[in-house]
Amino acid sequence: MCQGRGNAIRAMIIVVALLCLLIHSAPVHAATYTVGDKLGWTFGVVNWPKEKTFKAGDKLVFKYWRLFHNVVELDSDGYNNCKAPEGAKVHKTGNDTITLKKGSNSFICTVFGHCLLGMKITVNAN
């Protein structure tokens, strides 16, 4: 009989400990960043990610005039050469939200000359 009571007490202690952990653990939420801050996705935004820390699951919001720009997701070769490979994902709503994957995330505007004028960013997400 004593053994049954001891198991019940242990089980109760475990339940209370788990509840305490749930109550005191802070929820982890993805952050949302507007690329280029108040200026939005525009020329010269290439340095915008510097001094920011990004995590996989964070969201980037690209705000721009959709008649004049776009956002293309690509690899580092495309980024370095300002050239989107065939089949690259193109966003063109003017208010695009993209969730970061772990590692390097690169984006350019493929409108003629825009990438060369600094309308490109690479974000590294941990």
Contacts in CASP RR format, 6 or more apart in sequence:
PFRMAT RR
TARGET T0000
AUTHOR 0000-0000-0000
METHOD contacts of the structure
MODEL  1
MCQGRGNAIRAMIIVVALLCLLIHSAPVHAATYTVGDKLGWTFGVVNWPK
EKTFKAGDKLVFKYWRLFHNVVELDSDGYNNCKAPEGAKVHKTGNDTITL
KKGSNSFICTVFGHCLLGMKITVNAN
30 55 0 8 1.000
30 57 0 8 1.000
30 58 0 8 1.000
30 59 0 8 1.000
30 99 0 8 1.000
31 54 0 8 1.000
31 55 0 8 1.000
31 58 0 8 1.000
31 59 0 8 1.000
32 58 0 8 1.000
32 59 0 8 1.000
32 60 0 8 1.000
32 61 0 8 1.000
32 97 0 8 1.000
33 52 0 8 1.000
33 54 0 8 1.000
33 58 0 8 1.000
33 59 0 8 1.000
33 60 0 8 1.000
33 61 0 8 1.000
34 40 0 8 1.000
34 60 0 8 1.000
34 61 0 8 1.000
34 63 0 8 1.000
35 41 0 8 1.000
35 45 0 8 1.000
35 48 0 8 1.000
35 60 0 8 1.000
35 61 0 8 1.000
35 62 0 8 1.000
35 63 0 8 1.000
35 107 0 8 1.000
35 121 0 8 1.000
36 42 0 8 1.000
36 45 0 8 1.000
36 48 0 8 1.000
37 48 0 8 1.000
39 45 0 8 1.000
40 62 0 8 1.000
40 63 0 8 1.000
40 64 0 8 1.000
41 62 0 8 1.000
41 63 0 8 1.000
41 64 0 8 1.000
41 69 0 8 1.000
41 71 0 8 1.000
41 94 0 8 1.000
41 109 0 8 1.000
41 119 0 8 1.000
42 64 0 8 1.000
42 69 0 8 1.000
42 119 0 8 1.000
43 114 0 8 1.000
43 117 0 8 1.000
43 118 0 8 1.000
43 119 0 8 1.000
44 117 0 8 1.000
44 118 0 8 1.000
44 119 0 8 1.000
45 118 0 8 1.000
45 119 0 8 1.000
45 120 0 8 1.000
45 121 0 8 1.000
46 118 0 8 1.000
46 119 0 8 1.000
46 120 0 8 1.000
46 121 0 8 1.000
48 121 0 8 1.000
49 121 0 8 1.000
49 122 0 8 1.000
49 123 0 8 1.000
49 124 0 8 1.000
53 126 0 8 1.000
54 100 0 8 1.000
54 123 0 8 1.000
54 124 0 8 1.000
54 125 0 8 1.000
54 126 0 8 1.000
55 100 0 8 1.000
55 125 0 8 1.000
55 126 0 8 1.000
56 100 0 8 1.000
56 101 0 8 1.000
56 102 0 8 1.000
56 103 0 8 1.000
56 125 0 8 1.000
56 126 0 8 1.000
57 99 0 8 1.000
57 100 0 8 1.000
57 101 0 8 1.000
57 125 0 8 1.000
58 99 0 8 1.000
58 100 0 8 1.000
58 125 0 8 1.000
59 97 0 8 1.000
59 98 0 8 1.000
59 99 0 8 1.000
59 100 0 8 1.000
60 97 0 8 1.000
60 98 0 8 1.000
60 100 0 8 1.000
60 105 0 8 1.000
60 107 0 8 1.000
60 123 0 8 1.000
61 95 0 8 1.000
61 96 0 8 1.000
61 97 0 8 1.000
62 71 0 8 1.000
62 91 0 8 1.000
62 94 0 8 1.000
62 95 0 8 1.000
62 96 0 8 1.000
62 97 0 8 1.000
62 98 0 8 1.000
62 107 0 8 1.000
63 94 0 8 1.000
63 95 0 8 1.000
64 71 0 8 1.000
64 94 0 8 1.000
64 109 0 8 1.000
65 94 0 8 1.000
66 92 0 8 1.000
66 93 0 8 1.000
66 94 0 8 1.000
68 111 0 8 1.000
69 94 0 8 1.000
69 109 0 8 1.000
69 111 0 8 1.000
69 114 0 8 1.000
69 119 0 8 1.000
70 90 0 8 1.000
70 91 0 8 1.000
70 92 0 8 1.000
70 109 0 8 1.000
70 110 0 8 1.000
70 111 0 8 1.000
71 90 0 8 1.000
71 91 0 8 1.000
71 92 0 8 1.000
71 96 0 8 1.000
71 98 0 8 1.000
71 107 0 8 1.000
71 108 0 8 1.000
71 109 0 8 1.000
72 84 0 8 1.000
72 88 0 8 1.000
72 89 0 8 1.000
72 90 0 8 1.000
72 91 0 8 1.000
72 107 0 8 1.000
72 108 0 8 1.000
72 109 0 8 1.000
72 110 0 8 1.000
73 88 0 8 1.000
73 89 0 8 1.000
73 91 0 8 1.000
73 98 0 8 1.000
73 105 0 8 1.000
73 106 0 8 1.000
73 107 0 8 1.000
74 84 0 8 1.000
74 85 0 8 1.000
74 88 0 8 1.000
74 106 0 8 1.000
74 107 0 8 1.000
74 108 0 8 1.000
75 85 0 8 1.000
75 106 0 8 1.000
76 104 0 8 1.000
76 106 0 8 1.000
76 122 0 8 1.000
77 85 0 8 1.000
78 84 0 8 1.000
78 85 0 8 1.000
78 106 0 8 1.000
78 108 0 8 1.000
79 106 0 8 1.000
79 107 0 8 1.000
79 108 0 8 1.000
79 120 0 8 1.000
79 122 0 8 1.000
82 108 0 8 1.000
82 113 0 8 1.000
82 115 0 8 1.000
82 116 0 8 1.000
82 120 0 8 1.000
84 90 0 8 1.000
84 108 0 8 1.000
84 110 0 8 1.000
90 110 0 8 1.000
91 98 0 8 1.000
98 105 0 8 1.000
98 107 0 8 1.000
100 123 0 8 1.000
100 125 0 8 1.000
101 125 0 8 1.000
102 125 0 8 1.000
102 126 0 8 1.000
103 124 0 8 1.000
103 125 0 8 1.000
103 126 0 8 1.000
104 122 0 8 1.000
104 123 0 8 1.000
104 124 0 8 1.000
105 122 0 8 1.000
105 123 0 8 1.000
105 124 0 8 1.000
105 125 0 8 1.000
106 120 0 8 1.000
106 121 0 8 1.000
106 122 0 8 1.000
106 123 0 8 1.000
107 120 0 8 1.000
107 121 0 8 1.000
107 122 0 8 1.000
107 123 0 8 1.000
108 114 0 8 1.000
108 115 0 8 1.000
108 119 0 8 1.000
108 120 0 8 1.000
109 115 0 8 1.000
109 119 0 8 1.000
109 120 0 8 1.000
END
